[in-house]
Amino acid sequence: MQFNVEKTIPKIKSMEAKAMGGLLDYEDRWKLFVSMKKVDKDINFYSLRPLTGELLNFIDGKRTIKEIADAVGYEYGVKIEGKDFLTFLLPLKESGFITFEIK
């Protein structure tokens, strides 16, 4: 299923989502890193954990995936694409920790 990052609003369903920091295994985190590195050369693999933690902190049930990616990117001085944040969110959605609402 395709999601439009400009219209999809993530919502925390379970606070465990924040505690877990995501469900990507090492290989998936590496793929995410490679994708993000193509957009911003300053991204490094070890910055993913704090970035993804902050992305989760910005989920308020009002902001879209793109708005959250832009805000966190601005805060950290890097470019984060909504599609990369979506890649990180999908396993959390599939596991029931978050839901999506389309605006």
N, C-alpha and C positions, 0 to 999 in steps of 0.2 A: 504494500500500500504506500502510495506517495503522499507526503505531507508538504504543504506550502509553509515554509518557515516564517513567512511574513503574516500568516493568518492563524498559525497554530500556537495555542497557549498551553504550556505545560502546567500541571497542577500536582502538587505533592499529595499523594494519597496516604502514604505511610512515611513517618519520620525516619524509618530505617533507611530510606533512600539516601538521606544526607549522611547518615552514619556509615553507610557502605561506600560512599564515594564513587559509585558506579559499578557496573558488572562486567566491564571489559577485561578479558584476560590479556596477558602480555602481548600476544600476537595482534589482537585487535587494537590495543593501545598503540602498538608500533605502526599499524596501518593508519590510525588516526593521526599520529605524529607526522608521518610522511605526507599525508594530505594537507595538514596544517602548515607544514614547512614550505610547501609550494606557494602558499599564500603570503607567509611572513617568514623571512629567513631568520628572524630572531627567536623563533620558537625552538625550544629544545625539549628532548624527551622527558627530562626530569622536571620540567615546568608544568607538565600535564596534570599532575596530582593537585597542586594548588589552584590551577586554572579551573579544573573540573569541579573542585570543591566550591570555588567561588561562583561558578555557573549555577550550581545547585542552590546556593544561598540566594541568588537573585530570582529564583522561581517564586512568584508571589500570586500566581493565578490571574494576573492582569497583563503582564508583558508577554509578547510573542517570543518565539525562539530567536528570531533575528534581533529583536530589541535587547534581549538578554546577552546574546553574543556580542553585539556592538558595545553595550555598557561595560561588560567585563573586559573586552578588548581595550576599550578606552582607559579603564582603570589600570590595566597592566601594561599599557603602551604597546600592544600587539594587535594584529588584525586577526579576528576570529570569524570565520564564515558560519552562517546559520546552519548550513548543511553539515558541517563538522560537529556542531553542538547536537544536531539531530542524531547523528551517528552514535554519539555518546548516550543520548536519551533513550533510544529505541530499546535496548536491553532492559532498562528500568521500567519502561512501559509494558513490555512483554511479560515481565515478572510481577506486574501489578503494583509497583511502588509509586508510579506516577500515572496520570491520565492526561489526555489531550482534549482540548476544547477548540473548536474551529470558530473564529470570530467572523 
